[in-house]
Amino acid sequence: MKTKNLLLIAIAVLSLFGCKYDDDAIWDAVKNQEERLINLETWQKQASEEIALLKAITERLYSFCRSRYGGRNPKGIYYYF
């Protein structure tokens, strides 16, 4: 009985403290995903600013054409945006 209890205690101790799991690879992957997300957010902000700039240019061109030619230039080309 005594040896059986010692054996059970030894198995319990080994099972609790015998295995070490190295999760550094998982944390490196998480950090890599965070860096990728930051890069995507930066790119998205820049793309949004460029789209807004193109929209402003297009609106000004449309406004110019409508005010100067009433939507139509002297050669008969219509401007629709």
N, C-alpha and C positions, 0 to 999 in steps of 0.2 A: 504494500500500500504506500509506503514511504517513497519507494523508487518511482511508483506510478505518479505520485504528486510532484516529485522533483522533475520527472520527465514532462509532465504537463506544464509546469512552470517554465521549464527551459524552452519548450515549444512556443509558449505564449510570449516570452521575452524575445526570442529570435524572430517571431513573426511581427512583433511590434517595432523592433529596433533593427532588425537585420536588413531590411530593404530600404534603400535610399533611392528616391526618384529624382533624376536630374531634369528639371524643367526649364533649363536655360534656353534650349532651342525654341520652346514655345514662347518664352518672353521675347526672344529675338524676333520671332515672327510677328508678335504683337507690335513691337516697336517699329518694325519695317512697315506694317500696315498703317501705323500712325503717321509715319513719314510720307507714305504714299497719299494718305488723305490730306495732309497739309499741302502737298504739291498740287493735288487736284483742286483744292479750295483756292489756292493762289491762281491757278490757271483759269478757273471758273470766274474769278473776280476780274481778271484781265480780259477775258473773252466778253464778259458782260459790259465792261467799259467800252470795248471796241465796237460792240454791237450798238450800244447807245450812241456812239459817235457816228457810225454809219447811218443810223436812223435820223440823227439830227441833220447830217449832210443831205440825205434824201429829202427830208421835209423842207429844208431851205431851198433846194433845187426845185422842188415841186412848187413851193410858194413863189419863187422867182418867175418860173415859167407861167404860172397862172396869172400873176400880176402884170407881167409884161405882155404876154400874148393871149391872155384869156384862155389858156389851155391849148392854144394852137400857135405855132410859129408861122412866119411868113411863107415858108415852103409847104405848108399844109401838113406838117407832122404833128400829131397829137401827143401830148405828154400826160401819161397816166401812171401814177405810182400807187 
